[in-house]
Amino acid sequence: MTGVDFQSIDLETFKDQCKSLSISDIEKLINKITPEQLMFLIQSFESDPTSESQNKLLTTLAALDDRSSLEVVGRTITANQFFQILKDKRKLNNSPLHKIPPLLVGMSFNVFIEILLDIPLELLKVLQEEGCTEPLQHQLTLFCHELVQELGHLSNHLIELETQIDAIDTRKINHENMVSTHRDIKKWEIFANENILRIKNALAIAWNTSRPDIIDNLSFQKESWLKYNILVIGHQREYDKSASGLYARFESRLDTVFSNPEDPSDIEALHDSEPAVEALVKFSLWYLHDYWEIGLLPKVVDVSELDLDPVAHNDRERADYRAELFKDAQTNLEQLGLKTVSDLKSKKIYSKEMLQDYLKKNRLPK
């Protein structure tokens, strides 16, 4: 391979040659190839994530003897490759040229914030050693600028989400739009948590710099993001832990199906402890035929069985029969874990359609 004039071949041919380069080949040729070829070489290591490719990456860095080439590597490497470099940083320290700063000069900001999110603790400590270098401080400064924009982005979207929740038409609520709204809240919770983790890791690095401005900026951002996450987004209900923030706001909006918390004099409001069968009127389920239609009377095979023959039975017998069917419907609700209004809320049942879905998934014996 050493007889090949790499500077004279096209990039596609070079890509094919990359796969067969040995560590010895790389050591001899690395300072003779073009910047474009160097980029292809680094990319070829990532496409083959073996220990041999990792060794080739380290060999490449160790053999490079100028900052401009290292900056090219910085523009090309992925977050995972940078982690590998940090892991074996001690092997690169024999060179008089400090290798990490030029990598950070060339590194794209998107890769840097990926590093802040995914970096393991032991490698974070290694990166802290670079805190005194300007390239790392510059990346942290860019991150501070990005956070200001992202916080405004978050704030605007949370306001939109609050408006969206308040505008929910509870008469048309179904499982799909309930899941969609919950997913929207969860998306911004994840977004906030990821940035909080990035900020914590950035702060850990910043404490090893001589830049109090970066430390103050990141500390302010950490406090701001935590407030939005805890007070505005909140957390969903878990066991005996009530929901908070937007999750609680969403629950409250759904709960207006059963009662209006802003009107304590509303006589149609249902309390959590009242029987679930009382809440069925909120779904426009009033009659035995309604109960039978949604599946609460599985032993009734035909609609004609919802009443006794008026020729063969008197009014008292017919009334007692219908009352027994109503009682059966209530008992069936309780057997399915729907004893009270509170149970309907905990099972996320806020409409006739959602009750039908629940009954299909939790079938009663016939």
C-alpha positions in Angstrom: 0.0 0.0 0.0 2.9 2.4 0.6 3.6 2.6 -3.1 0.3 4.2 -3.9 0.4 8.0 -4.6 -2.7 8.9 -2.6 -2.6 12.6 -3.6 -3.1 11.6 -7.3 -6.1 9.3 -6.9 -9.8 10.4 -6.8 -11.8 10.4 -3.5 -13.9 7.4 -4.4 -10.8 5.2 -5.1 -9.3 6.5 -1.9 -12.4 5.5 0.1 -12.0 1.9 -1.2 -8.3 2.0 -0.2 -9.1 3.2 3.3 -10.5 -0.2 4.2 -7.3 -2.0 3.6 -4.9 0.5 5.2 -2.9 -1.0 8.1 -1.8 0.9 11.2 1.7 0.9 9.7 0.4 2.4 6.4 -1.4 5.1 8.3 1.7 6.1 10.2 3.7 6.5 7.0 1.1 8.2 4.8 -1.0 10.3 7.2 0.9 13.6 6.7 0.9 13.1 2.9 -2.8 12.9 2.2 -5.1 15.8 1.4 -7.6 17.3 3.9 -10.5 15.8 2.0 -8.8 12.3 2.1 -8.2 12.8 5.8 -11.9 13.4 6.3 -12.8 10.2 4.4 -10.3 8.3 6.4 -11.8 9.4 9.7 -15.3 8.6 8.5 -14.2 5.1 7.5 -13.2 4.4 11.1 -16.6 5.3 12.3 -18.3 3.1 9.7 -16.3 0.1 11.1 -16.7 0.4 14.9 -14.1 -2.3 15.8 -11.2 -2.1 18.2 -8.9 -2.1 15.1 -10.6 1.0 13.8 -10.4 2.7 17.2 -6.6 1.9 17.2 -6.3 3.4 13.7 -8.1 6.6 14.9 -5.6 7.0 17.7 -2.7 6.2 15.4 -3.9 8.9 13.0 -4.1 11.5 15.8 -0.7 10.5 17.2 0.9 10.7 13.8 -0.6 14.1 12.7 1.9 16.9 13.4 0.1 20.1 12.5 -3.0 21.9 14.0 -4.8 22.4 10.7 -5.0 18.7 10.1 -6.2 18.1 13.6 -8.9 20.7 13.0 -10.0 18.7 10.0 -10.3 15.7 12.2 -12.3 17.8 14.6 -14.7 18.7 11.9 -15.2 15.1 11.0 -15.2 13.0 14.2 -18.5 11.9 15.9 -19.2 12.2 19.6 -18.4 8.5 20.0 -15.1 8.9 18.3 -14.3 11.9 20.6 -15.1 9.7 23.6 -12.7 7.1 22.4 -10.0 9.8 22.0 -10.6 11.0 25.6 -10.5 7.5 26.9 -7.0 7.0 25.4 -5.9 10.6 25.8 -2.8 9.6 27.8 -1.5 7.7 24.8 -1.5 11.0 22.8 0.4 13.0 25.5 3.8 11.9 24.3 3.5 14.3 21.4 4.7 17.9 21.9 1.6 19.1 20.1 -1.5 19.2 22.4 -4.0 17.3 20.3 -7.4 18.0 22.0 -7.7 21.8 21.5 -7.4 21.7 17.7 -10.1 19.0 17.6 -12.4 21.4 19.6 -11.5 24.2 17.2 -12.8 22.2 14.2 -15.6 20.4 16.0 -19.2 21.4 15.0 -21.4 22.8 17.7 -23.9 20.0 17.2 -21.3 17.4 18.0 -20.2 19.3 21.1 -23.8 19.5 22.6 -24.1 15.8 21.8 -21.0 15.2 23.8 -22.4 17.3 26.7 -25.5 15.1 26.8 -23.9 11.7 26.5 -20.4 12.0 28.0 -19.8 9.4 30.8 -18.6 10.7 34.2 -15.1 9.2 33.9 -14.6 11.0 30.5 -16.1 14.2 31.8 -13.3 14.3 34.3 -10.8 13.9 31.5 -12.4 16.7 29.5 -12.3 19.0 32.6 -8.5 18.9 32.3 -9.0 20.9 29.1 -10.9 23.6 30.9 -8.1 26.1 30.7 -7.9 26.0 26.9 -9.6 28.6 24.7 -11.3 26.2 22.2 -13.2 24.5 25.0 -14.1 27.8 26.6 -15.4 29.0 23.2 -17.6 26.0 22.8 -19.0 26.6 26.3 -19.7 30.2 25.4 -21.6 29.1 22.2 -23.5 26.8 24.4 -24.5 29.7 26.7 -25.7 31.6 23.7 -27.7 28.6 22.5 -29.3 28.1 25.9 -30.8 31.7 25.8 -32.4 31.0 22.5 -33.6 27.5 23.5 -35.1 28.8 26.8 -37.2 31.3 24.8 -38.1 28.6 22.4 -39.2 26.4 25.3 -41.2 29.2 27.0 -43.1 30.0 23.8 -44.0 26.4 23.2 -45.2 25.9 26.8 -47.5 28.9 26.5 -48.9 27.4 23.3 -49.4 24.1 25.0 -51.2 25.8 27.9 -53.6 27.4 25.4 -54.0 24.1 23.6 -55.0 22.3 26.9 -57.4 25.1 28.0 -59.1 24.9 24.6 -59.7 21.2 24.6 -63.3 20.4 23.8 -64.1 17.8 26.4 -67.3 16.8 24.5 -65.0 15.4 21.8 -62.2 14.0 23.8 -60.9 10.5 22.8 -58.0 8.3 23.4 -56.0 9.5 20.4 -56.1 13.2 21.2 -55.5 12.5 24.9 -52.4 10.5 24.1 -51.3 13.2 21.6 -51.6 16.0 24.2 -49.8 13.9 26.8 -47.0 13.2 24.2 -46.6 16.9 23.6 -46.0 17.6 27.3 -43.6 14.6 27.5 -41.7 15.9 24.5 -40.9 19.2 26.2 -40.2 17.5 29.5 -37.5 15.4 27.7 -36.2 18.5 25.9 -35.8 20.3 29.3 -34.2 17.3 31.0 -31.7 16.9 28.3 -30.7 20.5 28.4 -30.5 20.4 32.2 -28.1 17.5 31.9 -26.0 19.3 29.3 -25.9 22.4 31.6 -24.7 20.3 34.6 -21.9 18.7 32.5 -21.0 22.1 31.1 -20.8 23.6 34.6 -18.6 20.8 35.7 -16.2 21.7 33.0 -16.6 25.5 33.6 -15.5 25.2 37.2 -12.1 24.2 35.8 -11.8 27.3 33.7 -10.8 30.8 34.7 -14.0 32.2 33.3 -16.4 33.3 36.0 -18.7 34.8 33.3 -19.3 31.3 31.9 -19.9 29.9 35.3 -22.4 32.6 36.2 -24.2 32.3 32.9 -24.5 28.5 33.2 -25.6 28.7 36.8 -28.3 31.2 35.9 -29.4 28.9 33.0 -29.5 25.9 35.2 -31.8 27.6 37.7 -34.0 28.9 34.9 -34.4 25.5 33.2 -35.0 23.8 36.5 -37.8 26.2 37.3 -39.5 25.7 34.0 -39.1 21.9 34.3 -40.4 21.7 37.9 -43.0 24.5 38.0 -44.3 24.7 34.5 -43.9 21.3 32.9 -44.1 19.4 36.2 -44.5 15.6 36.4 -47.2 13.1 35.7 -49.2 11.2 38.4 -47.4 8.3 39.9 -48.9 6.0 42.5 -49.7 8.3 45.5 -47.9 11.3 43.9 -50.2 13.9 42.4 -49.5 15.4 39.0 -48.1 18.9 38.8 -47.5 21.6 36.2 -48.9 21.0 32.7 -49.7 17.4 33.6 -52.0 18.6 36.4 -53.4 21.3 34.2 -54.3 18.6 31.6 -55.8 16.4 34.2 -57.9 19.3 35.5 -59.2 20.1 32.1 -60.2 16.5 31.5 -61.9 16.3 34.9 -64.2 19.1 33.8 -66.1 16.3 32.1 -67.4 15.4 35.5 -67.4 18.7 37.3 -66.5 22.4 37.0 -64.0 23.3 39.7 -64.6 27.0 39.0 -68.2 26.7 40.0 -68.7 25.1 43.5 -72.4 25.7 43.2 -72.8 23.5 40.2 -75.3 20.9 41.3 -74.4 18.6 38.4 -70.8 18.3 39.6 -69.8 14.8 40.6 -67.5 14.0 43.5 -64.7 11.5 43.2 -66.4 9.2 45.8 -69.7 9.0 43.9 -70.6 5.8 42.0 -69.2 5.5 38.5 -72.6 4.7 37.1 -73.6 8.3 38.0 -70.8 9.5 35.8 -72.2 7.7 32.7 -74.8 10.4 32.2 -71.9 12.7 31.4 -71.3 10.4 28.4 -75.0 10.6 27.5 -75.6 7.1 28.7 -79.0 7.1 30.3 -80.9 4.0 29.4 -80.6 0.2 29.6 -80.3 0.2 25.8 -77.2 2.5 26.1 -75.6 0.2 28.7 -76.3 -2.9 26.6 -75.0 -1.2 23.4 -71.6 -0.4 24.9 -71.2 -3.9 26.5 -72.1 -3.4 30.1 -74.8 -6.2 29.9 -73.0 -9.1 28.2 -75.6 -11.6 29.4 -78.3 -9.9 27.4 -78.0 -11.4 23.9 -80.8 -9.5 22.1 -82.2 -6.0 22.6 -85.6 -7.5 23.2 -84.3 -9.0 26.5 -84.0 -5.5 28.0 -87.7 -5.8 29.1 -90.2 -8.5 29.9 -93.2 -9.3 27.6 -95.9 -6.8 28.7 -98.5 -9.4 27.8 -97.0 -12.1 30.2 -95.8 -9.7 33.0 -97.3 -6.9 34.9 -95.8 -3.4 35.4 -94.3 -4.3 38.8 -92.5 -7.4 37.4 -91.2 -5.4 34.5 -89.9 -2.6 36.7 -88.2 -5.0 39.0 -86.6 -6.7 36.0 -85.3 -3.5 34.6 -84.0 -2.4 38.0 -82.1 -5.7 38.2 -80.5 -5.0 34.9 -79.4 -1.5 36.0 -78.0 -3.2 39.1 -76.1 -5.7 36.9 -74.6 -2.9 34.9 -73.4 -1.2 38.0 -72.0 -4.5 39.4 -70.2 -5.1 36.1 -68.6 -1.6 36.2 -67.3 -2.4 39.7 -66.0 -5.8 38.5 -64.0 -3.9 35.9 -62.4 -1.6 38.6 -64.8 1.2 37.9 -66.5 1.6 41.2 -66.4 5.4 41.6 -65.9 8.6 39.6 -62.3 8.6 40.8 -61.7 5.2 39.2 -62.9 6.6 35.8 -60.4 9.4 36.2 -57.5 7.1 37.2 -58.3 4.9 34.2 -58.4 7.9 31.9 -62.0 7.4 30.8 -63.6 10.7 29.8 -66.0 9.8 27.1 -68.4 7.1 25.8 -65.8 6.1 23.2 -63.1 5.8 25.8 -65.4 3.7 28.0 -66.1 1.4 25.1 -62.4 1.0 24.4 -61.8 0.1 28.1 -64.6 -2.5 28.0 -63.2 -4.1 24.9 -59.8 -4.5 26.5 -61.3 -5.8 29.8 -64.1 -8.1 28.7 -66.8 -9.2 31.1 -67.8 -12.9 31.3 -71.1 -13.7 29.5 
